[in-house]
Amino acid sequence: MTRNAHVALVTCFNEDETVNYHATRAQVRRQVAAGNDLMVCGTNGDFSALTHDEKIRLCEEVMDEVAGKVKVIANIGCPATYETLQLAKAVDGLGMHGTAVITPYFIACTQDGLIRHFTTIADAVQTPVYLYDIPARTQNHIEPETAKVLAKHGNIAGIKDSGGSTETVKDYLAVAQEVGNFEVYCAPDHLVLWGLQEGCAGVVSGLGNVAPQILADIINGFNSGDMAAATTAQEQFAGLRKDLYALGFPPALVKRALYMNDPSVGMSRQPALLPDAAQDAQIAQILTARGLKE
């Protein structure tokens, strides 16, 4: 089975914080050129700061720009099932590979509540649904037994694990092996190659915004059986992650590192962290040291 990488695409903003769709399309072309698939409206795409209509338009713009060249998954999860359902229906006919549904946030959910939530969405649309687990941000975690129940739904295709625990990934992989036709996507950037070796269908990467070719090299090396090349690329990727993320909140650092090479991506909407001159100097030093400063 050929494995793939979805880059959690950044959303570009103008100085007045309106969405810069032109610059976002340019980032799409950059990732397509590297051969990477895409995830739109994810954590690195500032989805929590986007309006309902902006999310729909972003999906439309990305799908138009991609023109079938790579696969696209869009995160359409909202705090309430009702709003999630409206968004899921709005993008259902765009031809995306799948829709990721992040667990509800702010609202505390039982496991039965999560089953009802995801089932309601999957029942209502044709686009395959991917569960999206990121408990550090939502405070709601999809337990493996819950994933097993949901994996049996005909329109739930898999899960994106952003928890960072190798044990949880292994538990989800055990579900996939038992149920079948259920894909597990690993998200932490230092676990890309590990996830592929363990049997993940692919990865979703935020850091791929900064270094799309290194991410592609990991995937291509693995798919071609060139483990030496894949390992070398993974070491480069993990080193970049360690250096960059030591400076602060990962999505903010990804966006700022990208900005250092291409100011058209803009800053994130407030109250995101504002840029700091000293931090910018450190980011530039990291990019230069790793041959990524343009």
Long-range contacts (C-beta under 8 A, 24 or more apart in sequence): 1-201, 2-223, 3-196, 3-200, 3-201, 3-202, 3-203, 3-219, 3-222, 3-223, 4-37, 4-71, 4-201, 4-202, 4-219, 5-36, 5-37, 5-192, 5-202, 5-203, 5-204, 5-205, 5-208, 5-215, 5-216, 5-218, 5-219, 6-36, 6-37, 6-38, 6-39, 6-71, 6-73, 6-185, 6-202, 6-203, 6-204, 6-205, 7-31, 7-36, 7-37, 7-38, 7-39, 7-204, 7-205, 7-206, 7-208, 7-209, 7-212, 7-215, 8-39, 8-42, 8-43, 8-44, 8-45, 8-204, 8-205, 8-206, 8-208, 8-209, 9-38, 9-39, 9-40, 9-42, 9-44, 9-45, 9-62, 9-209, 10-44, 10-45, 10-46, 10-209, 10-254, 10-255, 10-258, 10-265, 11-41, 11-45, 11-46, 11-47, 11-50, 11-58, 12-264, 12-265, 12-266, 13-46, 13-265, 13-266, 13-267, 13-268, 13-269, 14-266, 15-266, 17-269, 17-270, 19-50, 19-54, 19-57, 19-58, 20-264, 20-265, 20-266, 21-57, 21-58, 21-61, 23-264, 23-265, 23-266, 24-58, 24-61, 24-62, 25-61, 25-62, 25-65, 26-262, 26-264, 27-209, 27-265, 28-62, 28-65, 28-66, 29-65, 30-212, 31-70, 31-208, 31-212, 32-65, 32-66, 32-69, 32-70, 33-212, 34-212, 34-213, 34-215, 34-216, 35-70, 35-216, 35-219, 35-220, 36-70, 36-208, 36-212, 36-215, 36-216, 36-219, 37-70, 37-71, 37-72, 37-73, 37-97, 37-202, 38-62, 38-66, 38-70, 38-71, 38-72, 38-73, 39-72, 39-73, 39-74, 39-75, 39-100, 39-204, 40-72, 40-73, 40-74, 40-75, 41-74, 41-75, 41-76, 42-75, 42-100, 42-204, 42-206, 43-75, 43-134, 43-137, 43-162, 43-206, 43-251, 44-206, 44-209, 44-251, 44-254, 44-255, 45-75, 46-251, 46-268, 46-269, 46-272, 47-75, 47-102, 48-105, 49-268, 49-269, 49-272, 52-83, 52-86, 52-87, 52-90, 55-87, 55-91, 56-87, 56-90, 56-91, 59-91, 59-94, 59-96, 60-91, 60-94, 63-94, 63-95, 63-96, 68-95, 71-97, 72-96, 72-97, 73-97, 73-98, 73-99, 73-100, 73-130, 73-204, 74-99, 74-100, 75-99, 75-100, 75-101, 75-102, 75-132, 76-100, 76-101, 77-101, 77-102, 77-103, 77-104, 77-132, 78-104, 79-104, 79-105, 79-106, 79-107, 80-104, 80-107, 81-116, 81-117, 81-120, 81-121, 84-117, 84-121, 85-120, 85-121, 85-124, 88-121, 88-124, 88-125, 88-127, 88-129, 89-124, 89-125, 91-127, 92-125, 92-126, 92-127, 93-126, 94-127, 96-127, 97-128, 98-127, 98-128, 98-129, 98-130, 98-157, 98-158, 99-125, 99-127, 99-128, 99-129, 99-130, 100-129, 100-130, 100-131, 100-132, 100-160, 101-129, 101-130, 101-131, 101-132, 102-132, 102-134, 102-138, 103-131, 103-132, 103-133, 103-134, 103-135, 103-138, 103-140, 103-141, 103-142, 104-138, 104-140, 105-137, 105-138, 105-139, 105-140, 107-140, 108-139, 108-140, 109-140, 111-142, 111-143, 111-145, 111-146, 114-140, 114-142, 114-146, 115-146, 115-149, 115-150, 118-150, 118-153, 118-156, 119-150, 119-153, 122-150, 122-153, 122-155, 122-156, 123-155, 125-155, 126-155, 128-155, 128-156, 128-157, 129-155, 129-156, 129-157, 130-156, 130-157, 130-158, 130-159, 130-160, 130-183, 130-185, 131-156, 131-158, 131-159, 131-160, 132-159, 132-160, 132-162, 133-159, 133-160, 133-161, 133-162, 133-163, 133-168, 134-162, 134-163, 134-187, 135-163, 136-162, 136-163, 136-164, 144-168, 144-171, 144-172, 144-174, 144-175, 147-171, 147-172, 147-175, 148-175, 148-178, 148-179, 151-175, 151-176, 151-179, 151-182, 152-179, 156-182, 157-181, 157-182, 157-183, 158-182, 158-183, 158-184, 158-185, 158-201, 159-183, 159-184, 159-185, 160-185, 160-187, 160-204, 161-185, 161-186, 161-187, 162-187, 162-188, 162-204, 164-188, 164-191, 166-191, 166-194, 169-195, 169-198, 169-200, 170-198, 173-198, 173-199, 173-200, 189-237, 189-238, 189-241, 190-237, 190-238, 190-241, 190-242, 192-218, 192-219, 192-234, 192-237, 193-218, 193-222, 193-230, 193-231, 193-234, 196-222, 196-230, 197-222, 206-250, 206-251, 206-254, 207-237, 207-240, 207-241, 207-244, 207-250, 207-254, 209-254, 209-255, 209-258, 210-240, 210-244, 210-254, 210-257, 210-258, 210-287, 210-292, 211-236, 211-237, 211-240, 211-290, 211-292, 214-240, 236-290, 239-290, 240-286, 240-290, 240-292, 243-286, 243-289, 243-290, 244-283, 244-286, 247-279, 247-282, 247-283, 248-273, 248-279, 249-273, 253-283, 256-280, 256-283, 257-283, 257-286, 257-287, 260-284, 260-287, 260-293, 261-287, 261-292, 261-293, 261-294, 262-294
